Amino acid sequence: MSKFTVREVFFRPRALARQDWTMPLPLYRMTRRLLRASDTGCVFVPIRSMQFQAVIDAEELIFVDAQGGYMVQDGEGGRVVQLAWQPTPPGALDSLAGPVPCRIVFYRPELAEVQRRLVGEFQRAAQQLLARRDARRPAPRGARVVPLRG
């Protein structure tokens, strides 16, 4: 059976507003776990309760409206980014236990309420995705301890 990759296209409009925020550390860690398990460098997280889709990559999380915001430019079509979370790179963090500084970039007006809902709904969707992935992973069948040579 051959394996193929579907390429998604996303259009980023001009930013309308930016807001500093702190992402809860458990949520940030969840995004990194999902990303580490990806062999494509990005993870798609459907947020069904809001009809949104999140896309995680190494630098940011973008959110697109799964039911609208489609456009075509130069013969190529794709979804329009509604907002993005841009966490501070791990090497620049002040604390390993505190929340992660993050910038929210709004590409559409009046998304403050959507942002508030996204925090909880994205976390639930990411937890479900991790649980499904972990359920498919085979359980270890034993352990072996190897002594180091002196």
N, CA and C of each residue as an Amber inpcrd file, in Angstrom:
protein
   450
   0.8450000  -1.1710000   0.0000000   0.0000000   0.0000000   0.0000000
   0.8960000   1.2420000   0.0000000   0.6630000   2.1430000  -0.9150000
   1.4910000   3.3430000  -0.9920000   1.0120000   4.3900000   0.0130000
   1.9490000   5.1790000   0.4400000   1.6480000   6.2400000   1.3880000
   1.7760000   7.5680000   0.6540000   0.8140000   8.4560000   0.8610000
   0.9020000   9.7590000   0.2160000   0.5620000  10.8350000   1.2360000
   0.9680000  12.0420000   0.9330000   0.7330000  13.1620000   1.8190000
  -0.1770000  14.1690000   1.1290000  -1.1930000  14.6070000   1.8420000
  -2.0680000  15.6520000   1.3440000  -1.5190000  16.9720000   1.8610000
  -1.3580000  17.9150000   0.9750000  -0.8230000  19.2160000   1.3630000
  -1.9770000  20.1950000   1.5140000  -2.0500000  20.8300000   2.6570000
  -3.0660000  21.8450000   2.9090000  -2.4550000  23.2240000   2.6990000
  -3.2710000  24.1510000   2.2450000  -2.8310000  25.5200000   2.0200000
  -3.6290000  26.4290000   2.9440000  -2.9310000  27.3600000   3.5790000
  -3.5760000  28.3300000   4.4540000  -3.1090000  29.7190000   4.0600000
  -4.0370000  30.6340000   3.9930000  -3.7090000  32.0200000   3.6740000
  -3.7300000  32.8450000   4.9510000  -2.6830000  33.6370000   5.1300000
  -2.5670000  34.4880000   6.3080000  -2.8460000  35.9300000   5.8780000
  -3.9930000  36.4820000   6.3040000  -4.2560000  37.8830000   5.9750000
  -3.4010000  38.8170000   6.8390000  -3.5260000  40.0910000   6.6140000
  -2.8070000  41.0770000   7.4190000  -3.3580000  41.0410000   8.8440000
  -2.4660000  41.0770000   9.8160000  -2.8700000  41.0430000  11.2210000
  -3.6240000  42.3160000  11.5790000  -4.7260000  42.1560000  12.3220000
  -5.5100000  43.3120000  12.7550000  -5.1700000  43.7180000  14.1800000
  -4.7800000  42.7490000  15.0010000  -4.4530000  43.0500000  16.4000000
  -3.5520000  41.9600000  16.9500000  -2.8120000  42.3360000  17.9840000
  -1.9490000  41.3810000  18.7000000  -2.2010000  41.5620000  20.1850000
  -2.0850000  40.4610000  20.9060000  -2.3220000  40.5060000  22.3490000
  -1.3600000  39.5410000  23.0300000  -0.7150000  39.9840000  24.0980000
   0.1370000  39.0940000  24.8760000  -0.7380000  38.2640000  25.8030000
  -0.3210000  37.0270000  26.0060000  -1.1150000  36.0660000  26.7720000
  -0.1490000  35.0660000  27.3690000  -0.5670000  34.3460000  28.3830000
   0.2580000  33.2440000  28.8820000  -0.5150000  31.9430000  28.7030000
   0.1000000  31.0360000  27.9670000  -0.5050000  29.7270000  27.7040000
  -0.2250000  28.8270000  28.9060000  -1.2530000  28.1550000  29.4240000
  -1.0070000  27.2210000  30.5330000   0.0330000  26.1750000  30.1270000
   0.9540000  25.8890000  31.0250000   2.0440000  24.9560000  30.7230000
   1.5390000  23.5790000  30.2820000   0.5070000  22.9910000  30.9440000
   0.0290000  21.6800000  30.4650000  -0.4540000  21.7160000  29.0150000
  -1.0780000  22.8070000  28.6200000  -1.5420000  22.9380000  27.2480000
  -0.3540000  23.0320000  26.2890000   0.6460000  23.8130000  26.6500000
   1.8520000  23.9360000  25.8210000   2.5330000  22.5740000  25.6760000
   2.6780000  21.8520000  26.7800000   3.3200000  20.5290000  26.7200000
   2.5450000  19.5650000  25.8350000   1.2170000  19.6640000  25.8760000
   0.3970000  18.8100000  25.0290000   0.6920000  19.0740000  23.5530000
   0.8380000  20.3450000  23.1920000   1.1290000  20.6640000  21.7840000
   2.4910000  20.1120000  21.3800000   3.4540000  20.1670000  22.2750000
   4.8010000  19.6500000  21.9650000   4.7780000  18.1310000  21.8520000
   4.0050000  17.4430000  22.7010000   3.8930000  15.9740000  22.5900000
   3.2970000  15.5750000  21.2530000   2.2400000  16.2600000  20.8660000
   1.6110000  15.9580000  19.5770000   2.5840000  16.2100000  18.4330000
   3.3010000  17.3020000  18.4990000   4.2300000  17.6510000  17.4340000
   5.3870000  16.6620000  17.3410000   5.9050000  16.2150000  18.4850000
   7.0090000  15.2320000  18.4710000   6.5910000  13.9250000  17.8200000
   5.3220000  13.5680000  17.9500000   4.8400000  12.3050000  17.3900000
   4.5470000  12.4020000  15.8870000   4.5910000  13.6100000  15.3430000
   4.2710000  13.8120000  13.9360000   5.4880000  13.5230000  13.0610000
   5.2530000  12.8710000  11.9420000   6.3510000  12.6480000  11.0010000
   6.3160000  13.6620000   9.8600000   5.3880000  14.6270000   9.9280000
   5.2800000  15.6350000   8.8770000   5.6830000  17.0330000   9.3390000
   5.9100000  17.2170000  10.6310000   6.2720000  18.5380000  11.1330000
   5.0900000  19.4110000  11.4780000   3.8870000  18.8610000  11.3390000
   2.7000000  19.6010000  11.7580000   1.6200000  18.6200000  12.1920000
   0.6860000  19.1230000  12.9810000  -0.4110000  18.2940000  13.4890000
  -1.7190000  19.0460000  13.2730000  -2.7140000  18.3580000  12.7600000
  -4.0440000  18.9270000  12.5660000  -4.9290000  18.4490000  13.7060000
  -5.5310000  19.3960000  14.4040000  -6.4020000  19.0700000  15.5420000
  -7.7920000  19.6100000  15.2380000  -8.7490000  18.7350000  14.9410000
 -10.1100000  19.2170000  14.7030000 -10.7700000  19.5990000  16.0270000
 -11.3570000  20.7800000  16.0660000 -12.0860000  21.2480000  17.2440000
 -13.5570000  21.2400000  16.8340000 -14.1570000  20.0790000  16.9030000
 -15.4980000  19.8710000  16.3600000 -16.5590000  20.7290000  17.0390000
 -16.4090000  20.9580000  18.3280000 -17.4140000  21.7220000  19.0620000
 -17.5250000  23.1610000  18.5670000 -16.4930000  23.6620000  17.8990000
 -16.4990000  25.0300000  17.3920000 -16.4050000  25.0890000  15.8680000
 -16.3190000  23.9330000  15.2190000 -16.1350000  23.8710000  13.7760000
 -14.8710000  24.6210000  13.3470000 -13.8230000  24.4500000  14.1510000
 -12.5210000  25.0420000  13.8530000 -11.5190000  23.9130000  13.6860000
 -10.4120000  24.2330000  13.0940000  -9.2900000  23.3070000  13.0110000
  -8.0420000  24.0520000  13.4420000  -7.2630000  23.4080000  14.3070000
  -5.9810000  23.9660000  14.7230000  -4.8890000  23.2330000  13.9580000
  -3.8490000  23.9490000  13.6270000  -2.6810000  23.3590000  12.9810000
  -1.4720000  23.7700000  13.8120000  -0.7890000  22.7560000  14.3470000
   0.3800000  22.9970000  15.1940000   1.6290000  22.7770000  14.3520000
   2.5520000  23.7180000  14.4010000   3.8770000  23.4710000  13.8510000
   4.8990000  23.9420000  14.8820000   6.1460000  23.9320000  14.5410000
   7.2030000  24.2350000  15.5110000   7.1360000  25.6620000  16.0430000
   6.5830000  26.5830000  15.2790000   6.6090000  27.9920000  15.6680000
   5.2930000  28.5390000  16.1960000   4.1760000  27.9530000  15.7850000
   2.8910000  28.5410000  16.1650000   1.7620000  27.5410000  16.0220000
   0.6010000  27.9550000  16.4840000  -0.6410000  27.2300000  16.2680000
  -1.5430000  28.1830000  15.5190000  -2.0540000  27.7520000  14.3770000
  -3.0070000  28.5830000  13.6620000  -4.3790000  27.9490000  13.7950000
  -5.3960000  28.7770000  13.7170000  -6.7690000  28.3110000  13.8250000
  -7.5360000  28.7990000  12.6070000  -8.2360000  27.8640000  11.9570000
  -9.0350000  28.1990000  10.7840000 -10.4690000  27.7450000  11.0350000
 -11.3960000  28.4640000  10.4440000 -12.8070000  28.1170000  10.5190000
 -13.0380000  27.0030000   9.5060000 -13.4590000  25.8470000   9.9880000
 -13.6180000  24.6990000   9.0980000 -14.8150000  24.8510000   8.1630000
 -15.7310000  25.7790000   8.4630000 -16.9180000  25.9380000   7.6280000
 -16.8770000  27.1810000   6.7460000 -15.8720000  27.9720000   6.8750000
 -15.8390000  29.1930000   6.0740000 -14.4370000  29.7260000   5.9840000
 -14.3130000  30.8080000   5.2700000 -13.0140000  31.4290000   5.1400000
 -12.1330000  30.7500000   4.1180000 -12.7090000  30.2840000   3.0190000
 -11.9370000  29.6650000   1.9470000 -11.6840000  30.7150000   0.8780000
 -10.4780000  30.7380000   0.3310000 -10.1790000  31.6760000  -0.7490000
  -9.2550000  31.0290000  -1.7640000  -9.1750000  31.6530000  -2.9220000
  -8.3130000  31.1830000  -4.0010000  -7.4300000  32.3490000  -4.4230000
  -6.1440000  32.0480000  -4.5890000  -5.1910000  33.0560000  -5.0480000
  -4.2120000  32.3680000  -5.9860000  -4.0060000  32.9180000  -7.1440000
  -3.0960000  32.3620000  -8.1490000  -3.3850000  30.8920000  -8.4400000
  -4.6570000  30.5520000  -8.4930000  -5.0540000  29.1940000  -8.8300000
  -4.9350000  28.1870000  -7.7100000  -4.5800000  28.6370000  -6.5240000
  -4.4290000  27.7310000  -5.3870000  -5.4340000  28.1340000  -4.3090000
  -6.1700000  27.1490000  -3.8030000  -7.1950000  27.4320000  -2.8110000
  -6.8050000  26.9420000  -1.4360000  -7.3550000  27.6000000  -0.4260000
  -7.0800000  27.1770000   0.9360000  -7.8840000  27.9580000   1.9470000
  -7.7790000  27.5340000   3.1850000  -8.4790000  28.1740000   4.2980000
  -7.7540000  29.4440000   4.7250000  -8.5160000  30.3550000   5.3240000
  -7.9690000  31.6250000   5.7940000  -7.7410000  31.5270000   7.3010000
  -6.5520000  31.8740000   7.7240000  -6.2040000  31.8450000   9.1500000
  -7.0300000  32.9130000   9.8640000  -7.6860000  32.4920000  10.9590000
  -8.5000000  33.4110000  11.7470000  -7.6960000  34.0420000  12.8840000
  -6.9150000  33.1960000  13.5690000  -6.0240000  33.6900000  14.6110000
  -4.9040000  32.7050000  14.8180000  -3.8380000  33.1690000  15.4870000
  -2.6590000  32.3340000  15.7140000  -2.1610000  32.5390000  17.1350000
  -1.6450000  31.4610000  17.7150000  -0.9360000  31.5350000  18.9950000
   0.5410000  31.3430000  18.6680000   1.3560000  32.2690000  19.1120000
   2.7880000  32.1910000  18.8520000   3.5280000  32.1480000  20.1870000
   3.7610000  30.9320000  20.7180000   4.4450000  30.8110000  22.0080000
   5.9120000  31.2200000  21.9200000   6.4340000  31.6490000  23.0490000
   7.8520000  31.9740000  23.1480000   8.6520000  30.6870000  22.9350000
   9.7200000  30.7260000  22.1530000  10.5220000  29.5110000  21.9430000
  11.0120000  28.9530000  23.2890000  11.0700000  27.6260000  23.4310000
  11.4420000  27.0010000  24.7000000  12.7560000  27.4990000  25.2890000
  13.7520000  27.8000000  24.4770000  15.0340000  28.2550000  24.9840000
  14.9810000  29.6350000  25.6220000  13.9150000  30.3910000  25.3420000
  13.8010000  31.7520000  25.8710000  12.8900000  31.8350000  27.0940000
  12.4240000  30.7020000  27.5910000  11.5120000  30.7060000  28.7350000
  12.2440000  31.0560000  30.0190000  11.5750000  31.7900000  30.8950000
  12.1380000  32.1650000  32.1860000  11.9970000  31.0430000  33.2170000
  10.9760000  30.2040000  33.0410000  10.6840000  29.1710000  34.0270000
  10.2960000  27.8840000  33.3270000  10.6550000  26.7620000  33.9180000
  10.2610000  25.4650000  33.3570000   8.9290000  24.9940000  33.9130000
   8.3970000  25.7130000  34.9080000   7.1690000  25.2780000  35.5590000
   6.0120000  26.2580000  35.3780000   6.2850000  27.4600000  34.9230000
   5.2360000  28.4730000  34.8160000   4.5730000  28.4760000  33.4640000
   3.5570000  29.3180000  33.3250000   2.8950000  29.4240000  32.0220000
   3.8620000  29.9510000  30.9650000   3.5270000  29.7020000  29.7190000
   4.3990000  30.0530000  28.5940000   3.9140000  31.3700000  27.9710000
   4.7760000  32.3780000  27.9410000   4.3790000  33.6200000  27.2690000
   4.0410000  33.3370000  25.8070000   2.9880000  33.9740000  25.3560000
   2.4860000  33.6940000  24.0140000   1.8900000  34.9820000  23.4490000
   2.0070000  35.1440000  22.1680000   1.3570000  36.2610000  21.4940000
   0.2060000  35.6950000  20.6840000  -0.9500000  36.3230000  20.8320000
  -2.1090000  35.9620000  20.0150000  -2.1870000  36.9860000  18.8920000
  -2.3100000  36.4980000  17.6700000  -2.4440000  37.3880000  16.5150000
  -3.8410000  37.1670000  15.9440000  -4.5990000  38.2560000  15.8750000
  -5.9630000  38.2090000  15.3510000  -5.9500000  38.6800000  13.9020000
  -6.5710000  37.8700000  13.0320000  -6.6330000  38.2140000  11.6160000
  -8.0340000  38.6330000  11.1890000  -8.9580000  38.5480000  12.1220000
 -10.3330000  39.0010000  11.8890000 -10.7720000  39.7960000  13.0940000
 -11.6600000  40.7570000  12.9050000 -12.1390000  41.5170000  14.0620000
 -13.0710000  40.6750000  14.9240000 -13.2030000  41.0710000  16.1550000
 -14.1870000  40.4980000  17.0810000 -13.9950000  39.0050000  17.3210000
 -12.7720000  38.5960000  17.5620000 -12.5130000  37.1880000  17.8670000
 -12.1440000  36.9630000  19.3310000 -12.3220000  37.9510000  20.1770000
 -11.9540000  37.8100000  21.5870000 -12.7430000  36.6800000  22.2510000
 -14.0300000  36.5830000  21.9790000 -14.8480000  35.5090000  22.5760000
 -14.4400000  34.1490000  22.0140000 -14.1340000  34.1000000  20.7210000
 -13.6610000  32.8570000  20.1050000 -12.3580000  32.4280000  20.7790000
 -11.4480000  33.3660000  21.0210000 -10.1840000  33.0580000  21.6850000
 -10.4320000  32.4380000  23.0650000 -11.3280000  33.0350000  23.8290000
 -11.6180000  32.4950000  25.1770000 -12.1290000  31.0590000  25.0940000
 -13.0200000  30.7930000  24.1610000 -13.5480000  29.4290000  24.0050000
 -12.4890000  28.4640000  23.4880000 -11.6230000  28.9530000  22.5940000
 -10.6090000  28.0830000  21.9960000  -9.6820000  27.4620000  23.0370000
  -9.3780000  28.1930000  24.0830000  -8.4480000  27.6650000  25.0910000
  -8.9620000  26.3320000  25.6270000 -10.1820000  26.2960000  26.1110000
 -10.7390000  25.0610000  26.6640000 -11.0580000  24.0160000  25.6130000
 -11.6490000  24.4420000  24.5140000 -12.0570000  23.4890000  23.4770000
 -10.8450000  22.8750000  22.7770000  -9.8170000  23.6810000  22.5390000
  -8.6000000  23.1350000  21.9430000  -7.9600000  22.1290000  22.8870000
  -7.9240000  22.4440000  24.1770000  -7.3210000  21.5200000  25.1440000
  -8.0590000  20.1790000  25.1430000  -9.3820000  20.2090000  25.1310000
 -10.1610000  18.9540000  25.0850000  -9.8720000  18.1760000  23.8020000
  -9.8450000  18.8680000  22.6730000  -9.5910000  18.1990000  21.3930000
  -8.1850000  17.6040000  21.3590000  -7.2050000  18.3290000  21.8830000
  -5.8230000  17.8270000  21.9080000  -5.7120000  16.6150000  22.8280000
  -6.3970000  16.6510000  23.9720000  -6.3870000  15.5000000  24.8860000
  -6.9830000  14.2750000  24.2150000  -8.0770000  14.4480000  23.4860000
  -8.6950000  13.3250000  22.7770000  -7.7550000  12.7620000  21.7200000
  -7.0790000  13.6330000  21.0070000  -6.1310000  13.1930000  19.9800000
  -4.9800000  12.4150000  20.6090000  -4.4480000  12.9090000  21.7180000
  -3.3780000  12.1870000  22.4250000  -3.8600000  10.8390000  22.9340000
  -5.0670000  10.7860000  23.4770000  -5.6060000   9.5250000  24.0000000
  -5.7700000   8.4940000  22.8810000  -6.2660000   8.9270000  21.7210000
  -6.4100000   7.9990000  20.5810000  -5.0510000   7.5120000  20.1130000
  -4.0930000   8.4140000  20.0450000  -2.7400000   8.0360000  19.6170000
  -2.1260000   7.0560000  20.6050000  -2.2690000   7.3310000  21.9000000
  -1.7060000   6.4470000  22.9170000  -2.4010000   5.0780000  22.9280000
  -3.6990000   5.0470000  22.6150000  -4.4300000   3.7820000  22.5840000
  -3.9520000   2.9010000  21.4280000  -3.4990000   3.5000000  20.3320000
  -3.0080000   2.7260000  19.1830000  -1.5930000   2.2280000  19.3760000
  -0.8580000   2.8700000  20.2870000   0.5300000   2.4780000  20.5180000
   0.5560000   1.1520000  21.2730000   1.3120000   0.1690000  20.8130000
   1.3400000  -1.1150000  21.5130000   1.9470000  -0.9700000  22.9130000
   1.3550000  -1.6940000  23.8500000   1.8560000  -1.6670000  25.2230000
   3.1610000  -2.4540000  25.3120000   4.0890000  -2.0270000  26.1600000
   5.3310000  -2.7860000  26.3270000   5.0220000  -4.1880000  26.8530000
   5.7910000  -5.1610000  26.4180000   5.5700000  -6.5450000  26.8440000
   6.6090000  -7.0080000  27.8480000   7.4190000  -6.1330000  28.3020000
   8.4340000  -6.5020000  29.2780000   9.5030000  -5.4360000  29.3400000
  10.4150000  -5.6370000  30.2480000  11.4980000  -4.6630000  30.3970000
  12.8020000  -5.4230000  30.5140000  13.8560000  -4.7650000  30.1400000
  15.1810000  -5.3480000  30.2400000  16.1180000  -4.2830000  30.7830000
  16.8150000  -4.5950000  31.8380000  17.7720000  -3.6660000  32.4250000
  19.1570000  -4.1560000  32.0620000  19.9300000  -3.2840000  31.4530000
  21.2660000  -3.6440000  31.0040000  22.2760000  -2.9070000  31.8830000
  23.1580000  -3.6460000  32.5470000  24.1540000  -2.9730000  33.3940000
  25.2120000  -2.2860000  32.5400000  25.6590000  -1.1230000  33.0110000
  26.7290000  -0.4190000  32.3310000  28.0540000  -1.0940000  32.6590000
  28.9150000  -1.1200000  31.6980000  30.2560000  -1.6860000  31.9530000
  31.0980000  -0.6370000  32.6590000  31.8550000  -1.1090000  33.6660000
  32.6810000  -0.2440000  34.4970000  33.7670000   0.3590000  33.7480000
